[in-house]
Every structure is written in C-alpha cells, then in structure tokens.
Amino acid sequence: MTVTLRPMPAERIPAWLRASQTAYASDRERAGEPAQLARRTAERSMAAYFPDGEPLAGHLLFEALAEDEPVGVLWLGPHPQRPDGLSWWVYDIEIAPQHRRRGHGAATMRAAEAEVRLRGGRELALNVFGFNTGAIALYEELGFAVTSQHMAKTI
C-alpha cells in the first residue's frame, strides 16, 4: 500500500478546520475533560495553529492519496516542546471511515516519516488518547514507543 501526500488545497482548509476542531474537542471530552473546557481548548488550539485560516509557518497540512484518491488528512509541524528542526509532531492524522482497516493509516505514517526525513528531521512524535486502542496498536507496530503516560481514575 502506498500513500502520497499532497498539500491540502486552500479551499478545503476551512471545512477541515471546523471538522478537526469538533473531533479534537470530542476526543478531549471522551478522555475525561469537561465539554466546555474541551471546546475552548480545541478552539484556542486551532486559532493558534491556523491564524487567519492558514497553517502557522512550519506546519504542513496534507491530503493523503491512495491511487490519486483522497483517503485522509495529515498535519505535521515542529514538535511543540522541541522546535529544534529535528523533532517533528503529528498534530493530526485522520483516515476517512470508508478507507480504514485497509493499510492507509500505516502508509500515511510512513509517508509522514519520509516527509520529515526530507526536511532534515530525525524524530517523529505524537499524542494518542488512551481510548484509541486501534491507533495505539498501529503506532506500536510502526515502532513508536511510549515516552509519557497520563492516567486518571474517576472517583
């Protein structure tokens, strides 16, 4: 399975931003954050990284294509804690539901690694919510290792 990356066309960015912000807030809420706080955090995050609706300098927003058909989206940028040019961060990867479980996620991550290498990067990191066991399994299969772990218990 091969996936190629193409910069997201500017006219598609506003719809993606709205959907991504909603999904991020939903994930934060599912992970235990109060709904209002999750929405505010998602809004602030998108406003910071997409001022005026365009990616912040150094951030890359791609469509993932399999045989010239869009199958997902990938957002890469500098590592938020180590903006040294060597450490990169997967801010978002989303494979369209109808294309999941076909190898597109793994192929998109391999394409992300290639993109980071081309830009002089040596490390690719990401966050994954604990409830997303499918993504965790995929990242482990691709060689990612846990570097930090937060845990909580509802009492």
DAKAPE-V607365 format. One record per backbone hydrogen bond with DSSP energy under -0.5 kcal/mol. CO is the residue of the C=O (numbers start at 1). NH is the residue of the N-H. E is the energy in kcal/mol with one decimal. If there is no record, write none. Layout:
co=(CO:CO)
nh=(NH:NH)
e=(E:E)
//
This chain:
co=(4:6:9:9:10:10:12:13:14:15:16:17:18:19:20:21:22:23:24:25:26:27:28:29:34:35:36:37:38:39:40:41:42:43:44:45:46:49:50:51:56:60:60:61:62:63:63:64:64:65:65:66:69:71:72:73:74:74:75:75:76:77:82:82:86:86:86:87:88:89:89:90:92:94:96:97:99:99:103:104:105:106:107:108:109:110:111:112:113:114:115:116:117:123:125:129:131:132:133:134:135:136:137:138:139:140)
nh=(65:63:12:13:13:14:16:17:18:19:20:21:22:23:24:25:26:27:28:29:30:31:33:32:38:39:40:41:42:43:44:45:46:47:48:49:50:56:53:54:59:62:76:8:74:6:65:71:72:4:67:69:66:96:64:94:62:76:91:92:60:89:79:84:88:122:123:79:125:77:91:127:75:73:99:100:102:104:107:108:109:110:111:112:113:114:115:116:117:118:119:121:120:88:90:132:133:136:137:138:139:140:141:142:144:143)
e=(-3.1:-3.4:-2.0:-0.8:-0.8:-0.6:-2.0:-3.1:-2.1:-2.3:-3.3:-2.6:-2.1:-2.5:-2.7:-2.3:-2.3:-2.5:-2.4:-2.4:-2.7:-1.7:-2.4:-1.9:-2.7:-2.4:-2.2:-2.8:-2.3:-2.5:-2.7:-2.4:-2.3:-2.3:-2.3:-2.4:-2.0:-2.5:-2.2:-1.8:-2.5:-0.5:-2.5:-2.6:-2.1:-2.2:-0.5:-3.3:-1.3:-2.5:-0.5:-1.6:-2.6:-2.7:-2.8:-2.5:-3.3:-0.5:-2.0:-1.5:-3.3:-3.1:-0.5:-2.6:-0.5:-3.0:-2.1:-2.4:-2.2:-1.7:-1.0:-0.6:-3.0:-2.5:-2.6:-1.2:-0.6:-0.5:-2.2:-2.4:-2.2:-2.2:-2.1:-2.1:-2.3:-2.1:-2.3:-2.5:-2.5:-2.4:-1.2:-2.9:-2.0:-2.5:-2.7:-1.9:-1.8:-2.3:-2.3:-2.0:-2.9:-2.5:-2.3:-1.7:-2.7:-1.5)
//
